[in-house]
Amino acid sequence: MAVRVENVEFNVRTGNYPEFMNNLRDRLAEHPDLDDVYAGCPVLAMQRCPKQPARWMYINLVGNGDDRATLAVRDDNVNLIGFRNLKGQWFHMGFSGMSKPILPEPSTFLGCDGSYPSLLGGRDEDDVKNMLVNDIDLRQVVLLDAVHKLSGYEQPPDPYGAADDDTKLDLVHLTVVFCEGARMALHYDAVNDGQISLNERQVDYLRNWWLMSRALLQDETTPWPRRLSSETGINDDEQARRVVLLVLNTSTTVHVHGAAERRRSDWLYFRTDPEAAAAGAGQTGHGGRFVEVLAATAGFGSCTIAVFDGKRGQILYRPHHQRHYTNYQNEYNKTLTHTIGTTRGPVDVTYAVLSDAVEATVQLKLLLPVAGDDNTDHHHHLAVYGDITARSHCLAVGSALFRRGSREDAVALAVAAGGGSAVVDVPLQRCVVAVPLDWPLEIDVQLYVVGEEGIRYTCFQRLLLSSPGGEQQPQRVFHSGNTSLEVNITWSRDF
């Protein structure tokens, strides 16, 4: 496929921002897929991730004096993928030796991806949100400084060879002004009205643009995503259209017996069939249909997978613009494995679609004896490692809740001294699992706790059984020295 590039130019010092952004949106909304979907507002081209987009938008920025920088933006999701400095050198979001370059020109990887957590370095979602509110400056002088630094950017030499924090912050500033400003009205208005920074609601919109887009494309029978209502206050199509200026195209058009049928292809999407599910169960129970991701194996560095059903979600794999798997064939109550291609390599995902299941939320707490005085400023330090797995007896593979197999991979925890005892939550990597209604849930615990001073080495190796349904009382596994592990399992049908 021939690479198509469209160039647009904006003078940050003297340019007309509304005129430029309207032109950019008009160009993004003109594509061959224009008539395939309808959302009541412009829809972007069909996503081609992780491959090259059908078209690159090169935003040529002019700053003070001779400062020049070009942003390379995909036309199918308005993601910033890289930039060009004044010398004509291209720099690419991604990691050397792990990421696959997709820019049309030779480029150097920056050592970060284009996500806000990677660029800002936040510890968690709340930390990233606070940084987006407090650290992002939308003023013209900041944008001119960003263009100046990108214009003269040189990649640091090995062994580090990665963009510095100031450069990554500049990329966030430019992403918010041009990419988010193209996608959503409130972010465009913030820049155009001279707003200095983003507020919390604008950040909530920023994090949910993909979900607003999906909701605008879904059919009338699909429930409105609960997350949108709770996180953004957006409860219907009309409210979403006041925010979204460009809709992320999460639909594909397939033809069944000569008729066109819309099918979304976002995340790991499974359209389950009620009659096939009932046949797979052998009877109609009082549970529901759930997808349980049992394992994900990748031959590269750390990653996350996310499963979201329109009401709530659970992070299992953080996507790096990967192709989404959509070939589910109504196979119920059996262990299945499929491979998803990503920009870093293949990920083998083992899962099961359960026809009659309930949801279990698992929580574990360590109850520890703590020596010392009542000085709460002093803390003991723990290292926790081992494996905790949840498994239904009808499936051959369990779901890993905690996997820190060696002392080197241990999670570090701090416990306040004094009081004679302490309660510490075990930081599970996931806590929600789907369980077939008529089969018991088995929790296999092999946990090691290594402490200092008054906290000694402790080992738990137990197998706990619990039956689906109802409220479960805490189960305690006692060990010598009055140290114990409390396991709480809460059952719910509302997934």
C-alpha positions in Angstrom: 0.0 0.0 0.0 1.4 3.4 -1.0 2.0 5.7 1.9 -0.1 8.8 1.8 1.0 12.0 3.6 -1.0 15.2 4.0 0.9 18.3 5.2 -0.7 21.1 7.2 1.1 24.1 8.6 0.5 26.1 11.7 2.5 29.2 12.9 2.3 28.9 16.7 3.1 32.6 17.1 0.8 34.2 14.5 -1.6 31.4 13.3 -5.3 31.3 13.6 -6.0 28.3 15.9 -9.7 27.9 15.2 -9.2 28.1 11.4 -6.3 25.6 11.5 -8.2 23.1 13.7 -11.3 23.3 11.6 -9.3 22.5 8.5 -7.5 19.7 10.3 -10.8 18.1 11.4 -12.3 18.5 7.9 -9.3 16.6 6.4 -9.4 13.9 9.1 -13.2 13.4 8.4 -12.6 13.0 4.6 -11.8 9.3 4.0 -13.0 6.3 2.0 -14.8 4.8 5.0 -17.0 7.9 5.3 -20.3 6.2 4.4 -19.8 3.0 6.3 -20.8 4.2 9.8 -23.0 6.9 11.3 -22.6 8.5 14.8 -24.3 11.9 14.3 -20.9 13.6 14.0 -17.7 13.0 11.9 -16.2 9.6 12.2 -12.5 8.8 11.6 -11.1 6.3 9.1 -11.2 2.6 9.9 -8.4 1.8 12.4 -5.5 -0.1 10.9 -3.4 -0.5 14.1 -0.7 -1.8 14.5 -0.1 -1.3 10.7 0.5 2.0 9.0 -2.6 4.2 8.7 -4.1 4.8 5.3 -2.9 8.4 5.7 -0.4 10.4 7.8 -1.1 13.9 8.8 2.1 15.9 9.1 1.5 19.0 11.2 4.4 21.4 10.4 4.8 23.8 13.3 6.5 27.1 12.9 7.9 28.7 16.1 10.1 31.7 16.8 12.9 32.5 14.3 14.1 29.4 12.5 12.4 26.9 14.9 10.6 24.2 13.0 9.1 20.8 14.1 6.8 18.4 12.4 4.3 16.1 14.2 3.4 12.8 12.6 -0.2 12.0 13.5 -2.3 8.9 12.4 -5.5 9.7 10.6 -7.4 6.8 12.1 -7.1 7.7 15.8 -5.3 11.1 15.9 -2.4 9.6 17.9 0.9 11.4 17.9 3.5 8.8 16.7 6.6 10.8 16.2 8.2 14.2 15.2 10.9 15.6 12.9 13.5 18.2 14.0 14.9 21.1 12.0 17.6 18.8 10.5 15.0 16.5 9.1 15.7 13.7 11.6 12.6 11.7 12.7 12.0 10.4 16.2 9.5 7.6 16.8 7.4 6.7 19.8 8.5 3.2 21.0 11.4 1.2 22.2 14.5 0.2 20.4 14.7 -3.6 19.9 11.0 -4.1 20.9 8.8 -1.8 18.8 8.3 -2.0 15.1 8.7 1.3 13.2 5.8 2.4 11.1 6.7 6.0 10.2 7.3 6.3 6.4 10.9 7.7 7.0 13.8 6.2 8.9 13.5 7.1 12.6 15.0 6.7 16.0 12.9 5.4 18.9 12.4 7.7 21.8 12.3 5.1 24.6 8.7 5.8 25.5 5.3 5.3 23.9 2.6 7.9 23.2 0.4 7.1 26.2 0.2 9.7 29.0 1.4 7.3 31.7 4.6 6.6 29.6 5.2 10.3 28.8 4.4 11.6 32.3 5.8 8.7 34.3 2.8 8.5 36.8 2.6 5.7 39.3 -1.1 5.0 38.7 -4.2 6.4 37.0 -4.8 8.9 39.8 -1.3 10.1 39.7 -1.4 10.6 35.9 -4.7 12.5 36.3 -3.2 14.9 38.8 -0.2 15.5 36.5 -2.5 16.2 33.6 -4.4 18.8 35.7 -1.4 20.4 37.5 1.6 20.0 35.0 0.1 20.7 31.6 0.4 24.3 30.5 -1.7 25.4 27.4 -0.2 28.9 27.0 1.3 30.0 23.7 4.7 30.7 25.3 4.9 27.1 26.4 4.0 25.8 23.0 6.7 28.0 21.4 9.2 26.6 23.8 8.1 23.1 23.0 8.6 23.7 19.2 12.0 25.3 20.0 13.2 22.2 21.9 11.8 19.7 19.3 13.4 21.7 16.5 16.8 21.2 18.0 16.3 17.8 19.6 19.1 15.3 19.6 18.7 11.8 21.0 20.9 11.2 24.0 23.7 8.6 23.3 23.6 5.0 24.6 23.4 3.4 27.1 20.4 5.6 28.0 19.4 6.7 24.5 15.9 7.9 25.5 14.0 11.1 25.6 14.4 13.2 28.7 11.4 14.2 30.9 11.2 17.7 29.6 10.9 16.5 26.0 8.2 14.0 27.0 6.3 16.8 28.7 6.6 18.9 25.6 5.1 16.1 23.6 2.1 16.0 26.1 1.6 19.7 25.7 1.5 19.4 21.9 -0.7 16.3 22.0 -3.3 18.0 24.2 -3.4 21.2 22.0 -3.5 19.5 18.6 -4.7 15.9 19.0 -7.1 16.3 21.9 -8.2 19.6 20.5 -9.1 17.9 17.2 -11.0 15.1 19.0 -13.0 17.0 21.6 -14.7 20.4 22.0 -13.8 21.1 25.6 -10.1 20.7 24.9 -10.3 22.8 21.8 -12.2 25.5 23.7 -9.6 25.4 26.5 -6.9 26.4 24.1 -8.9 28.8 22.1 -10.3 30.6 25.2 -6.9 31.1 26.7 -7.3 28.5 29.5 -4.0 27.9 31.2 -4.5 24.3 32.2 -7.0 21.4 32.1 -9.6 20.8 34.8 -10.5 17.4 36.2 -13.6 17.0 34.0 -11.6 17.7 30.9 -9.1 15.0 31.9 -12.0 12.6 32.6 -13.2 13.3 29.0 -9.7 12.8 27.7 -9.4 9.4 29.3 -12.9 8.3 28.0 -12.9 9.6 24.4 -12.6 6.0 23.0 -15.6 4.9 25.2 -17.7 7.9 24.1 -16.9 7.0 20.5 -17.9 3.4 21.1 -21.2 4.5 22.8 -22.0 6.8 19.8 -21.6 3.9 17.4 -23.4 1.2 19.4 -26.9 0.1 18.5 -30.0 1.2 20.5 -30.3 -2.1 22.3 -26.9 -1.9 23.9 -26.9 -0.4 27.4 -25.2 2.9 27.8 -21.7 2.3 29.3 -21.9 2.7 33.1 -18.3 4.0 33.2 -19.2 7.0 31.1 -22.0 8.0 33.5 -19.9 7.6 36.6 -16.7 9.1 35.4 -17.9 11.9 33.0 -21.5 12.5 33.8 -22.4 11.8 30.1 -25.6 9.7 30.0 -26.7 9.7 26.4 -25.8 10.3 22.7 -26.8 14.0 22.8 -24.5 14.8 25.7 -21.7 12.8 24.1 -22.0 14.8 20.8 -21.5 18.1 22.7 -18.1 16.8 23.6 -16.9 14.6 20.7 -15.9 16.4 17.5 -14.3 13.3 15.9 -15.5 9.8 16.6 -13.0 6.9 16.9 -14.1 4.3 14.4 -14.5 1.1 16.4 -16.8 -0.5 13.9 -16.3 -2.8 11.0 -18.9 -3.6 8.3 -19.5 -7.3 7.5 -22.0 -8.8 5.1 -24.2 -11.6 6.2 -26.5 -13.1 3.5 -26.3 -10.0 1.5 -27.2 -7.6 4.3 -24.7 -5.2 6.0 -24.3 -5.7 9.7 -22.2 -3.4 12.0 -19.8 -5.0 14.4 -17.6 -3.3 16.8 -14.0 -4.5 17.1 -12.6 -2.7 20.2 -10.7 -4.5 22.9 -11.2 -8.3 23.1 -14.8 -8.3 21.8 -17.1 -11.3 22.0 -20.6 -11.2 20.7 -22.3 -14.1 22.6 -25.4 -15.9 21.3 -28.0 -16.6 24.0 -29.3 -19.8 22.4 -25.8 -21.2 21.9 -24.9 -20.3 25.4 -27.9 -22.1 26.8 -27.0 -25.2 24.8 -23.4 -25.0 26.0 -24.6 -24.9 29.6 -27.0 -27.8 29.2 -29.5 -25.9 31.3 -30.6 -22.4 32.1 -29.2 -21.2 35.4 -29.4 -17.9 37.2 -25.9 -16.7 36.3 -24.8 -14.8 33.3 -22.4 -15.0 30.4 -18.8 -13.9 31.2 -15.4 -13.9 29.5 -12.7 -15.1 31.9 -9.1 -14.4 30.7 -7.0 -17.2 32.2 -3.5 -16.4 31.0 -1.5 -14.1 28.7 2.0 -15.0 27.5 4.2 -12.6 25.7 7.8 -13.0 24.6 8.7 -9.4 25.4 8.7 -7.0 28.4 5.9 -6.3 30.9 2.4 -5.7 29.6 -1.2 -5.4 30.6 -4.5 -6.8 29.0 -7.8 -5.0 29.5 -11.2 -6.6 29.4 -14.2 -4.3 29.4 -17.8 -5.3 28.9 -19.4 -1.8 28.7 -20.2 -1.6 32.4 -16.9 -2.1 34.1 -13.5 -3.3 33.3 -10.3 -5.0 34.5 -6.8 -4.2 33.3 -5.0 -7.4 32.2 -2.9 -6.0 29.2 -2.1 -2.4 28.3 -2.5 -2.2 24.5 0.2 -0.6 22.4 -2.1 0.0 19.4 -2.5 -3.6 18.7 -5.0 -5.3 16.4 -8.1 -6.5 18.3 -9.2 -10.1 18.2 -12.7 -10.5 16.9 -13.1 -14.0 15.6 -15.0 -15.6 18.5 -17.2 -18.5 17.3 -19.6 -19.2 20.1 -17.6 -21.9 21.9 -18.7 -22.0 25.6 -17.3 -23.5 28.8 -14.0 -24.7 27.4 -10.4 -23.4 27.5 -9.5 -21.6 24.3 -6.2 -20.0 23.2 -5.7 -17.3 20.5 -2.8 -15.1 19.5 -3.1 -11.4 19.3 -0.5 -9.5 17.2 1.0 -6.4 18.8 3.7 -3.9 17.8 6.1 -5.7 20.2 5.3 -9.2 19.1 2.5 -11.9 19.6 0.6 -12.3 22.8 -1.0 -15.8 23.5 -4.2 -15.3 25.4 -5.9 -18.2 27.1 -9.6 -17.6 28.0 -13.0 -19.2 28.4 -16.4 -17.9 27.6 -18.8 -19.1 30.4 -22.4 -19.5 29.6 -23.8 -19.5 33.2 -21.4 -17.9 35.6 -21.1 -15.4 38.5 -18.4 -13.0 39.5 -16.1 -13.4 42.4 -14.1 -10.6 44.0 -11.1 -11.9 45.9 -9.3 -9.9 48.6 -6.4 -11.1 50.8 -5.1 -9.4 54.0 -2.1 -10.3 56.1 -2.5 -10.0 59.8 0.9 -9.5 61.3 2.4 -9.2 64.8 4.4 -6.0 64.9 7.1 -5.2 67.6 8.2 -1.7 68.6 6.8 1.4 70.3 3.8 3.4 69.2 5.8 5.8 67.1 3.8 5.8 63.8 6.6 7.6 62.0 8.7 4.4 62.1 7.9 1.6 59.6 8.9 -2.0 59.2 9.5 -3.2 55.6 8.2 -6.4 54.2 8.9 -8.3 51.0 6.0 -10.4 49.7 6.3 -13.0 46.9 4.8 -16.2 45.7 1.8 -17.3 43.6 -1.9 -17.0 44.2 -4.2 -18.7 41.6 -8.0 -18.9 41.3 -9.4 -21.9 39.4 -12.8 -23.4 38.7 -12.9 -27.2 38.7 -14.4 -27.3 35.3 -11.4 -25.5 33.6 -7.9 -26.9 33.2 -6.2 -23.5 33.6 -6.4 -21.1 36.6 -6.4 -17.3 36.7 -3.3 -15.8 38.2 -4.2 -13.3 40.9 -0.6 -12.7 42.2 2.5 -13.9 40.5 5.8 -12.9 42.0 7.7 -16.2 41.8 11.0 -15.2 43.4 12.5 -13.0 46.1 13.9 -10.8 43.4 10.3 -10.1 42.1 8.9 -9.5 45.6 6.5 -6.6 46.3 7.8 -4.2 48.9 5.3 -3.2 51.7 5.7 -0.8 54.6 4.0 -1.5 58.0 3.7 1.1 60.7 5.4 0.1 63.9 3.6 -0.1 67.2 0.2 -1.4 68.4 1.3 -5.0 68.5 -0.3 -5.9 65.2 -1.0 -4.7 61.7 -3.3 -5.5 58.8 -1.8 -5.3 55.3 -3.6 -5.8 52.0 -1.9 -8.2 49.6 -1.6 -6.2 46.3 -3.2 -8.6 43.9 -2.5 -8.1 40.1 -6.2 -8.8 39.5 -9.0 -9.5 42.0 -12.1 -10.2 39.9 -12.7 -13.6 38.3 -15.7 -15.3 36.6 -16.7 -18.6 38.0 -19.1 -21.2 36.5 -22.2 -21.3 38.7 -22.3 -25.0 39.4 -18.6 -25.5 40.1 -16.6 -24.6 43.3 -13.8 -22.0 43.2 -10.4 -23.1 44.3 -7.9 -20.5 45.6 -4.3 -21.9 45.7 -2.1 -19.8 48.0 1.7 -20.1 48.1 2.8 -16.9 49.7 6.1 -15.9 51.4 6.6 -12.9 53.7 10.1 -11.8 54.6 10.5 -9.0 57.2 12.9 -7.3 59.4 13.3 -6.7 63.1 10.1 -8.0 64.8 8.6 -9.5 61.7 10.0 -12.9 60.7 9.9 -15.1 57.7 6.4 -16.6 57.1 5.1 -19.1 54.5 1.5 -19.9 53.6 0.7 -22.9 51.4 -3.0 -23.6 51.5 -5.8 -24.7 49.1 -9.2 -23.0 49.8 -12.5 -24.0 48.3 -15.6 -21.8 48.1 -19.0 -22.3 46.4 -20.5 -19.6 44.1 -23.3 -17.5 45.4 -24.1 -15.6 48.6 -22.0 -13.6 50.9 -18.9 -15.5 52.1 -17.5 -15.1 55.6 -13.7 -14.4 55.8 -11.6 -17.5 55.8 -8.4 -17.4 57.8 -5.3 -19.4 57.4 -3.3 -19.3 60.6 0.4 -19.7 61.0 2.8 -19.8 63.9 3.6 -16.6 65.7 -0.1 -15.4 65.4 0.5 -14.4 61.8 -2.5 -15.1 59.6 -3.8 -14.6 56.1 -7.5 -13.6 55.6 -9.2 -14.4 52.3 -12.4 -12.6 51.5 -14.6 -13.8 48.6 -17.6 -11.7 47.6 -20.1 -13.0 45.0 -22.1 -10.9 42.6 -24.0 -11.4 39.4 -23.7 -7.7 38.4 -20.6 -7.8 36.2 
